């Protein structure tokens, strides 16, 4: 770095509460990428941003710099017949939307190059779910990835080393310096990776409730508004939905169990529920953003037709086979998806109405079963988890199952059963379940 751009001086600028110029931010991100910034300096920078914050203009520049720190995908040479679209969720328990949404939108004419992540804390990861499918590779070469996006319309894979490398290093340092919760750093991390995929439009699913990333509804609202503003100013039209995570989105949590749930929705075995409603709403917004429907009613009609025809399920099957998985997963999922040896119902000890669920605690129960990671190097057991999770507002007679535990051992099952009971709050009077879609925030065209 040039003398006038010494990293310690740029860090001092932010530490003292001043704005960083475009040139300073780009210089710092370049140092992140090529190693000129030490880990100590990266940690100091993250802490300065955490404490002092960034305004919208700074956050836009940081996002663009992270996006441009590696490969930025381009699709013009493929002459795609439809728009390039994607969705990102802030994560939750039983949130398997991506598994249904990607192929569903592809069946409607979109092209979805979805770069997904692994589980973090109590939240499940899309890649972990897909790796429950034998043979599925989340790290294909670029030729296969691009071919699937063109021919199938969807490919759900993991982040490559060439995509937004500055974010990978910055996030690793944030994770050990207690700076993960910084709003500008969260926004730049999410969007830096997503916008590097060359999207025509992005839909954000920001969770609200006891299982959400953000601690309060107000913080979730601020995140949604900031993402929409920053992405739109960075050139990608973006819409954010605030959706409920006061309970698991699907009535299950655990990797292979969630794949089975996705197949049930895609094949029409399950025709209602919170998962289908949220996915259908997000998918409609994607069709509108991509110009694939004139209005919401037309978008929903198109989605319903493609789901009923089996085309959405067929796209999922082709994606799985194209990424190394079995060609008959739709027909023979029991043969391919692992199952836990111990299955135990957790029954209500007294009657009542289900008033509240500690969704985070349910997610951590799955982690304790082996379905998530305590440390990055941990191996996941894809078979374990919870199914049949009771819904908020439901009247539960004494002895009725609150959930079913799928475990590797009896001891594990007993511990998980205790966690489920502790996560549930009953009332004697009927309880009203929370609103599923809290708000929709649309950005202005860039």
For each residue, the residues with C-beta under 8 A, 3 or more apart:
1: 5 6 7 27 31 36
2: 5
3: 6
4: 9
5: 1 2 9 10 23 24 27
6: 1 3 9 10
7: 1 10 11 28 31 36 37 41 45
8: 11 12 41
9: 4 5 6 12 13
10: 5 6 7 13 14 20 24 27 28 45
11: 7 8 14 15 28 41 44 45 48
12: 8 9 15 16
13: 9 10 16 18 19 20 24
14: 10 11 17 18 20 45 48 49 52
15: 11 12 44 48 51 52
16: 12 13 52
17: 14 52
18: 13 14
19: 13 55 57 58
20: 10 13 14 24 25 28 54 58 61
21: 24 25
22: 25 26 61
23: 5 26 27
24: 5 10 13 20 21 27 28
25: 20 21 22 28 29 58 61 62 65
26: 22 23 29 30 61 65
27: 1 5 10 23 24 30 31
28: 7 10 11 20 24 25 31 32 37 45
29: 25 26 32 33 62 65 66 69 166
30: 26 27 33 34 36 65 69
31: 1 7 27 28 34 35 36 37 41
32: 28 29 37 42 69 166 169 170
33: 29 30 69 70 165 166 169
34: 30 31
35: 31
36: 1 7 30 31
37: 7 28 31 32 41 42 45
38: 41 42
39: 42 43 173
40: 43 44
41: 7 8 11 31 37 38 44 45
42: 32 37 38 39 45 46 169 170 173
43: 39 40 46 47 173 176 177 179
44: 11 15 40 41 47 48
45: 7 10 11 14 28 37 41 42 48 49
46: 42 43 49 50 170 173 174 177 179 182 185
47: 43 44 50 51 177 179
48: 11 14 15 44 45 51 52
49: 14 45 46 52 53 54 179 182 184 185
50: 46 47 178 179 181 182 185
51: 15 47 48
52: 14 15 16 17 48 49
53: 49 182 183 184
54: 20 49 58 59 62 184
55: 19 58 59
56: 59 60 226 229 230 233
57: 19 60 61
58: 19 20 25 54 55 61 62 184
59: 54 55 56 62 63 184 187 188 226 230
60: 56 57 63 64 230 233 234
61: 20 22 25 26 57 58 64 65
62: 25 29 54 58 59 65 66 184 188 192
63: 59 60 66 67 187 188 191 192 195 230 231 234
64: 60 61 67 68 195 234
65: 25 26 29 30 61 62 68 69 166 192
66: 29 62 63 69 164 166 167 170 188 189 191 192 193
67: 63 64 72 164 191 192 193 195 196 234
68: 64 65 72 196
69: 29 30 32 33 65 66 164 165 166 167 192
70: 33 161 162 163 164 165 166 196
71: 160 162 163 196
72: 67 68 196 198
73: 113 163 196 197 198
74: 77 198
75: 78 80 84 111 146 149 198
76: 79
77: 74
78: 75 146 149 150
79: 76
80: 75 83 84 111 149 150
81: 109
82: 109 110 111 153 290 292
83: 80 110 111 200 201 289 290 291 292
84: 75 80 110 111 112 113 149 197 198 199 200
85: 105 110 111 112 199 200 201 202 203 286 289 290
86: 112 113 114 115 194 197 199 202 203
87: 97 98 101 112 114 202 203 204 205 282 286
88: 190 194 202 203 204 205
89: 92 95 97 98 204 205 206 207
90: 204 205 206 207 212 213 214 220 223
91: 95 120 123 124 125 207 213
92: 89 95 123 124 207 211 212 245 248 249 359 363
93: 122 123 124 211 245 248 249 253 359 360 362 363 366
94: 124 248 249 250 251 252 253 258 275 389
95: 89 91 92 123 124 207 245 248 249 250
96: 99 100 124 126 129 249 250 258 259 261 262 275
97: 87 89 100 101 205 249 275 278 279 282
98: 87 89 101 102 114 116 126 156
99: 96 102 103 126 129 130 156 258 259 262 316
100: 96 97 103 104 262 265 266 275 276 279 312 316
101: 87 97 98 104 105 112 279 282 283 286
102: 98 99 105 106 112 114 154 156 315 316 319
103: 99 100 106 107 153 154 266 312 313 315 316 319
104: 100 101 107 108 266 279 283 303 306 307 312 315
105: 85 101 102 108 110 112 153 154 283 286 287
106: 102 103 109 110 111 112 152 153 154 312 315
107: 103 104 153 306 307 311 312 314 315
108: 104 105 283 287 292 302 303 306
109: 81 82 106 153 290 292
110: 82 83 84 85 105 106 153 286 287 290 292
111: 75 80 82 83 84 85 106 149 150 153 154
112: 84 85 86 87 101 102 105 106 149 153 154 155 156
113: 73 84 86 145 149 155 197 198 199
114: 86 87 98 102 126 154 155 156 157
115: 86 157 158 159 163 193 194 197
116: 98 125 126 127 130 138 156 157 158
117: 120 125 126 127 158 159
118: 125 127 128 158 373
119: 123 124 125 128 367 372 373 380
120: 91 117 123 125
121: 363 364 367 372
122: 93 211 359 360 361 362 363 364 367 372
123: 91 92 93 95 119 120 211 213 363
124: 91 92 93 94 95 96 119 128 129 253 254 255 258 363 366 371 372
125: 91 116 117 118 119 120 128 129
126: 96 98 99 114 116 117 129 130 156
127: 116 117 118 130 131 138 157 158
128: 118 119 124 125 131 132 255 372 380 382
129: 96 99 124 125 126 132 255 256 258 259 262
130: 99 116 126 127 133 136 138 156 259
131: 127 128 136 138 255 380 382
132: 128 129 255 256 259 337 338 382 383
133: 130 136 259 320 325 326 329 336 337
134: 325 326 336
135: 324 325 326
136: 130 131 133 320 323 324 325
137: 140 323 324
138: 116 127 130 131 156 157 158 323
139: 157 158 160
140: 137 144 145 148 155 157 323 324
141: 144 145
142: 145 146 160
143: 146 147
144: 140 141 147 148 155 322 323
145: 113 140 141 142 148 149 155 157
146: 75 78 142 143 149 150
147: 143 144 150 151 322
148: 140 144 145 151 152 154 155 319 322 323
149: 75 78 80 84 111 112 113 145 146 152 153 154 155
150: 78 80 111 146 147 153
151: 147 148
152: 106 148 149 155 315 318 319 322
153: 82 103 105 106 107 109 110 111 112 149 150 315
154: 102 103 105 106 111 112 114 148 149 315 316 319
155: 112 113 114 140 144 145 148 149 152 319 322 323
156: 98 99 102 112 114 116 126 130 138 319
157: 114 115 116 127 138 139 140 145 160 323
158: 115 116 117 118 127 138 139
159: 115 117 163 164 168 193
160: 71 139 142 157 163
161: 70 165 168
162: 70 71 165
163: 70 71 73 115 159 160 193 196 197
164: 66 67 69 70 159 167 168 192 193 196
165: 33 69 70 161 162 168 169
166: 29 32 33 65 66 69 70 169 170 192
167: 66 69 164 170 171 188 189 192 193
168: 159 161 164 165 171 172
169: 32 33 42 165 166 172 173
170: 32 42 46 66 166 167 173 174 185 189
171: 167 168 174 175 180 189
172: 168 169 175 176
173: 39 42 43 46 169 170 176 177 179
174: 46 170 171 177 179 180 182 185
175: 171 172 180
176: 43 172 173
177: 43 46 47 173 174
178: 50
179: 43 46 47 49 50 173 174 182 185
180: 171 174 175 185 186
181: 50 186
182: 46 49 50 53 174 179 185 186
183: 53 186 187 222 223 226
184: 49 53 54 58 59 62 187 188 226
185: 46 49 50 170 174 179 180 182 188 189
186: 180 181 182 183 189 190 223
187: 59 63 183 184 190 191 223 226 227 230
188: 59 62 63 66 167 184 185 191 192 230
189: 66 167 170 171 185 186 192 193
190: 88 186 187 193 194 204 227
191: 63 66 67 187 188 194 195 202 227 230 231 234 236
192: 62 63 65 66 67 69 164 166 167 188 189 195 196
193: 66 67 115 159 163 164 167 189 190 196 197
194: 86 88 115 190 191 197 199 202 231 236
195: 63 64 67 191 192 199 202 231 234 235 236
196: 67 68 70 71 72 73 163 164 192 193
197: 73 84 86 113 115 163 193 194
198: 72 73 74 75 84 113
199: 84 85 86 113 194 195 202 236
200: 83 84 85 236 237 289 290
201: 83 85 236 237 238 239 286 289 290
202: 85 86 87 88 191 194 195 199 231 236 237 238 239 289
203: 85 86 87 88 238 239 240 241 282 285 286 289
204: 87 88 89 90 190 224 227 228 231 238 239 240 241
205: 87 88 89 90 97 240 241 243 278 282
206: 89 90 212 214 220 223 224 227 240 241 242 243
207: 89 90 91 92 95 211 212 213 214 220 242 243 244 245
208: 212 214 217 220 221 242 243 244 245 246 438
209: 212 217 244 245 246 247 359 434
210: 245 246 247 356 357 358 359 360
211: 92 93 122 123 207 245 246 247 248 359 360 362 363
212: 90 92 206 207 208 209 215 220 245
213: 90 91 123 207 220 223
214: 90 206 207 208 219 220 222 223
215: 212 219
216: 219 220
217: 208 209 220 221 438
218: 221 222
219: 214 215 216 222 223
220: 90 206 207 208 212 213 214 216 217 223 224 242
221: 208 217 218 224 225 242 439
222: 183 214 218 219 225 226
223: 90 183 186 187 206 213 214 219 220 226 227
224: 204 206 220 221 227 228 240 241 242 439 441
225: 221 222 228 229 240 441
226: 56 59 183 184 187 222 223 229 230
227: 187 190 191 204 206 223 224 230 231 238 240
228: 204 224 225 231 232 238 239 240 441 442 443
229: 56 225 226 232 233 443
230: 56 59 60 63 187 188 191 226 227 233 234
231: 63 191 194 195 202 204 227 228 234 236 237 238 443
232: 228 229 235 236 237 238 443 444 445 446
233: 56 60 229 230 446
234: 60 63 64 67 191 195 230 231 446
235: 195 232 446
236: 191 194 195 199 200 201 202 231 232 446
237: 200 201 202 231 232 289 443 445 446
238: 201 202 203 204 227 228 231 232 443
239: 201 202 203 204 228 285 289 440 441 442 443
240: 203 204 205 206 224 225 227 228 440 441
241: 203 204 205 206 224 281 282 285 437 438 439 440 441
242: 206 207 208 220 221 224 437 438 439 440 441
243: 205 206 207 208 249 278 436 437 438
244: 207 208 209 247 274 434 435 436 437 438
245: 92 93 95 207 208 209 210 211 212 249 359
246: 208 209 210 211 356 357 359 392 434
247: 209 210 211 244 274 357 359 389 391 392 433
248: 92 93 94 95 211 251 252 253 357 359 362 386 389
249: 92 93 94 95 96 97 243 245 274 275 278
250: 94 95 96 253 258 261 273 274 275
251: 94 248 261 273 387 388 389 390 391
252: 94 248 257 258 260 261 385 386 387 388 389
253: 93 94 124 248 250 257 258 362 363 366 371 385 386 389
254: 124 257 258 366 369 371 382 383 384 385 386 387 406
255: 124 128 129 131 132 258 259 371 380 382 383 385
256: 129 132 259 260 337 338 339 382 383 385
257: 252 253 254 260 261 385 386 387 406
258: 94 96 99 124 129 250 252 253 254 255 261 262 385
259: 96 99 129 130 132 133 255 256 262 263 333 337
260: 252 256 257 263 264 333 337
261: 96 250 251 252 257 258 264 265 270 275
262: 96 99 100 129 258 259 265 266 316
263: 259 260 266 267 269 313 316 329 330 333
264: 260 261 267 269 270
265: 100 261 262 268 269 270 273 275 276 279
266: 100 103 104 262 263 307 312 313 316 330
267: 263 264 310 313 330
268: 265 271 307 308 310 313
269: 263 264 265
270: 261 264 265 273 275 276
271: 268 276
272: 276 277
273: 250 251 265 270 276 277
274: 244 247 249 250 277 278 391 436
275: 94 96 97 100 249 250 261 265 270 278 279
276: 100 265 270 271 272 273 279 280
277: 272 273 274 280 281 436 437
278: 97 205 243 249 274 275 281 282 436 437
279: 97 100 101 104 265 275 276 282 283
280: 276 277 283 284 300 303
281: 241 277 278 284 285 437
282: 87 97 101 203 205 241 278 279 285 286
283: 101 104 105 108 279 280 286 287 299 303
284: 280 281 287 288 293 296 299 300 303
285: 203 239 241 281 282 288 289 299 440
286: 85 87 101 105 110 201 203 282 283 289 290 292
287: 105 108 110 283 284 290 292 293 299 302 303
288: 284 285 291 292 293 295 296 299
289: 83 85 200 201 202 203 237 239 285 286
290: 82 83 85 109 110 200 201 286 287
291: 83 288
292: 82 83 108 109 110 286 287 288 299 302
293: 284 287 288 296 298 299 302
294: 298
295: 288 298 299
296: 284 288 293 299 300
297: 300 301
298: 293 294 295 301 302
299: 283 284 285 287 288 292 293 295 296 302 303
300: 280 284 296 297 303 304
301: 297 298 304 305
302: 108 287 292 293 298 299 305 306
303: 104 108 280 283 284 287 299 300 306 307
304: 300 301 307 308
305: 301 302 308 309
306: 104 107 108 302 303 309 311 312
307: 104 107 266 268 303 304 311 312
308: 268 304 305
309: 305 306
310: 267 268 313 314
311: 107 306 307 314 315
312: 100 103 104 106 107 266 306 307 315 316
313: 103 263 266 267 268 310 316 317 330
314: 107 310 311 317 318
315: 102 103 104 106 107 152 153 154 311 312 318 319
316: 99 100 102 103 154 262 263 266 312 313 319 320 330
317: 313 314 320 321 327 329 330
318: 152 314 315 321 322
319: 102 103 148 152 154 155 156 315 316 322 323
320: 133 136 316 317 323 325 326 329
321: 317 318 324 325 326 327 329
322: 144 147 148 152 155 318 319
323: 136 137 138 140 144 148 155 157 319 320
324: 135 136 137 140 321
325: 133 134 135 136 320 321 329 336
326: 133 134 135 320 321 329 332 336
327: 317 321
328: 331 332 335 336
329: 133 263 317 320 321 325 326 332 333 336
330: 263 266 267 313 316 317 333
331: 328
332: 326 328 329 335 336
333: 259 260 263 329 330 336 337
334: 337 339
335: 328 332
336: 133 134 325 326 328 329 332 333
337: 132 133 256 259 260 333 334 382
338: 132 256 382 383
339: 256 334 383 406
340: 343 381 383 384 385 406 407 408
341: 407 408
342: 405 406 407 408 409 410 412 413
343: 340 404 405 406 407
344: 404 405 407 410 413 414 417
345: 388 401 403 404 405
346: 401 402 403 404 405 416 417 420 421
347: 399 400 401 402
348: 351 352 396 397 398 399 400 401 402 424 426
349: 398 421
350: 398 426
351: 348 395 396 397 398
352: 348 355 395 396 426 427 428
353: 393 394 395 396 426 427 428 429 430 431
354: 357 390 391 392 393 394 396 424 425 426 431
355: 352 392 425 426 427 431
356: 210 246 392 424 425
357: 210 246 247 248 354 362 392 423 424 425
358: 210 361 362 422 423 424 425
359: 92 93 122 209 210 211 245 246 247 248 362 363 423
360: 93 122 210 211 363 364
361: 122 358 364 365 419 422 423
362: 93 122 211 248 253 357 358 359 365 366 386 389 403 419 420 423
363: 92 93 121 122 123 124 211 253 359 360 366 367 372
364: 121 122 360 361 367 368 372 419
365: 361 362 368 369 386 415 416 419 420 423
366: 93 124 253 254 362 363 369 371 372 384 385 386 416
367: 119 121 122 363 364 370 371 372 373 374
368: 364 365 412 415 416 419
369: 254 365 366 381 384 385 405 406 407 408 412 416
370: 367 380 381 384 408 412
371: 124 253 254 255 366 367 380 381 382 384 385
372: 119 121 122 124 128 363 364 366 367 380
373: 118 119 367 376 378 380
374: 367 378
375: 378
376: 373
377:
378: 373 374 375
379:
380: 119 128 131 255 370 371 372 373
381: 340 369 370 371 384 408
382: 128 131 132 254 255 256 337 338 371
383: 132 254 255 256 338 339 340 406 408
384: 254 340 366 369 370 371 381 406 407 408 412
385: 252 253 254 255 256 257 258 340 366 369 371 406
386: 248 252 253 254 257 362 365 366 389 403 404 405 406 416 420
387: 251 252 254 257 403 404 406
388: 251 252 345 401 403 404
389: 94 247 248 251 252 253 362 386 402 403
390: 251 354 394 396 400 401 402 403 424
391: 247 251 274 354 394 433
392: 246 247 354 355 356 357 431 433 434
393: 353 354 430 431 432 433
394: 353 354 390 391
395: 351 352 353 430
396: 348 351 352 353 354 390 400 402 426
397: 348 351 400
398: 348 349 350 351
399: 347 348
400: 347 348 390 396 397
401: 345 346 347 348 388 390 404
402: 346 347 348 389 390 396 420 421 424
403: 345 346 362 386 387 388 389 390 420
404: 343 344 345 346 386 387 388 401
405: 342 343 344 345 346 369 386 413 416 417 420
406: 254 257 339 340 342 343 369 383 384 385 386 387
407: 340 341 342 343 344 369 384 410 412 413 416
408: 340 341 342 369 370 381 383 384 412
409: 342 412 413
410: 342 344 407 413 414
411: 414 415
412: 342 368 369 370 384 407 408 409 415 416
413: 342 344 405 407 409 410 416 417
414: 344 410 411 417 418
415: 365 368 411 412 418 419
416: 346 365 366 368 369 386 405 407 412 413 419 420
417: 344 346 405 413 414 420 421
418: 414 415 421 422
419: 361 362 364 365 368 415 416 422 423
420: 346 362 365 386 402 403 405 416 417 423 424
421: 346 349 402 417 418 424
422: 358 361 418 419
423: 357 358 359 361 362 365 419 420
424: 348 354 356 357 358 390 402 420 421
425: 354 355 356 357 358
426: 348 350 352 353 354 355 396
427: 352 353 355 431
428: 352 353
429: 353
430: 353 393 395
431: 353 354 355 392 393 427
432: 393
433: 247 391 392 393
434: 209 244 246 392
435: 244 438
436: 243 244 274 277 278
437: 241 242 243 244 277 278 281 440
438: 208 217 241 242 243 244 435
439: 221 224 241 242
440: 239 240 241 242 285 437
441: 224 225 228 239 240 241 242
442: 228 239
443: 228 229 231 232 237 238 239
444: 232
445: 232 237
446: 232 233 234 235 236 237
